[in-house]
Amino acid sequence: MLKVECLRSAHELDRLKSRWQWLESQGAYTLFQGYELNRLAADWFAQRECPHVIVVESGSGMAIIPAVRRERELGLIGETLFDYRDVLSAGNGEVLEEAWRELAKLGMKLEVTALRGMQTFDRWESLGPKAFCNAPTTRRCDLSSDEFVARHKKAAKASRRLARRGLRLIRREHGFERLVEWVYRRKTEWRGAGENLFLDRRRQDFMCQIIQSNVIDCNTWSYETDDGQIAAVLVTFDHGSARHFYTIHHDPMWERLSPGQVMIFDVTRETLTDGMDVDFMTGEYPYKNRLATAMVPLFRVEASAQQMNFGDRSQLLKPAV
C-alpha cells in the first residue's frame, strides 16, 4: 500500500525531518540534498518558489521529490544557489515512480539543473538528461600535495610573490562572520562573464545565514595583511571526503596580482594535504581547468507533465544504493 503526502510549506517539512535524514544516509547525495539546508531554503525563498514536496512510502521503499512551484515551471528547492540537484529514494523503484505521477498532476513542466555525475544520471535516465557542463575536480587519488605543487610551478611562484607583498593565507573554521559579510556584500562589484547571482540581496542574506548558523560545514580562507587589509576570500564547504569551493572574491586593489586565482591554488594544496578532494563546482574556467585532474559531468533535465506521468512503464529511476 502506497502512502502519498504533499507538503506545501517549510513548516510542514518539520514532520519529514527524520525520514529525510534517513534517506540522506542511504545514498551518495551531495551537501545540497541535506535536510537542514533544504528546510532553510524552502522557508527563505517561499515567496519566489512555493514548496510542493512529494513524499511516497510503502513497506518496501520511500521517495522524496523536494519540488517547488515557480511562476512558469516546477523545480527543486534551492532557488539558484544549489549547485547540484537530486531526488532522494531508497528501496523499490515504484515509490519514486508514484511520486513523479503525483507531481505530474500539477500539469507543469519540470526544469532541473544540474545532476552531478553518472550515478545521478542513471537515476534520472528515463527523463532524458542532457549534457550541461562539467565540474572540475582535483582528486587526492591522482596526486599528492607535493606533486600538485611540482606540477604547477607558475602558480606556486605567484603564491610566493603574494607572501613577499605581505599577504598571509588564513584559514578560519569559526569566527568568520566578518569575512562572510565581506564576500557576499562585495560580490555586487563583480563584473565578470555571466550572470552575477549575488546582485540580489535576498541571496546574499541567505548565504550569510546558512554559513553563520552552521547548517553546513564551512571554512573561510583569506589573504590578509598584518594590519587587517583583506585582499581575497574563499568560502568552502566540506562534505564527506570533498571540499567544495563555493564563493571567491578579491579586492580590485590587488587585481594585478590575481589573488583569487592564486587563492584557488593555495587552498587546493592545503586541501590535498588534509587528505580531501577538491570540487571546483559548476562551470569550466581556465583557472579551474589548469588545476583539475578530472571532470565530473553535469546534466540538465526538462520534462513535461506527460513525461513524468509515464503510465505503466516499469521503473523511472533506479533506487539509490
C-alpha positions, 0 to 999 in steps of 0.5 A: 500500500502506497502512502502519498503526502504533499507538503506545501510549506517549510513548516510542514517539512518539520514532520519529514525531518527524520525520514529525510535524514534517513534517506540522506544516509542511504545514498551518495547525495551531495551537501545540497540534498541535506535536510537542514539546508533544504528546510532553510531554503524552502522557508527563505525563498517561499515567496519566489518558489512555493514548496510542493514536496512529494513524499511516497512510502510503502513497506518496501521503499520511500521517495522524496521529490523536494519540488517547488512551484515557480511562476512558469515551471516546477523545480527543486528547492534551492532557488539558484544557489544549489549547485547540484540537484537530486531526488532522494529514494531508497528501496523499490523503484515504484515509490519514486515512480508514484511520486513523479505521477503525483507531481505530474498532476500539477500539469507543469513542466519540470526544469532541473539543473544540474545532476552531478555525475553518472550515478545521478544520471542513471537515476534520472535516465528515463527523463532524458538528461542532457549534457550541461557542463562539467565540474572540475575536480582535483582528486587526492587519488591522482596526486599528492600535495607535493606533486600538485605543487611540482606540477604547477610551478607558475602558480606556486611562484605567484603564491610566493610573490603574494607572501613577499607583498605581505599577504598571509593565507588564513584559514578560519573554521569559526569566527568568520562572520566578518569575512562572510559579510565581506564576500557576499556584500562585495560580490555586487562589484563583480563584473565578470562573464555571466550572470552575477547571482549575488546582485540580489540581496535576498541571496546574499542574506541567505548565504550569510545565514546558512554559513553563520548558523552552521547548517553546513560545514564551512571554512573561510580562507583569506589573504590578509595583511598584518594590519587587517587589509583583506585582499581575497576570500574563499568560502568552502564547504566540506562534505564527506571526503570533498571540499567544495569551493563555493564563493571567491572574491578579491579586492580590485586593489590587488587585481594585478596580482590575481589573488583569487586565482592564486587563492584557488591554488593555495587552498587546493594544496592545503586541501590535498594535504588534509587528505580531501578532494577538491570540487571546483563546482559548476562551470569550466574556467581556465583557472579551474581547468589548469588545476583539475585532474578530472571532470565530473559531468553535469546534466540538465533535465526538462520534462513535461507533465506527460513525461513524468506521468509515464503510465505503466512503464516499469521503473523511472529511476533506479533506487539509490544504493 
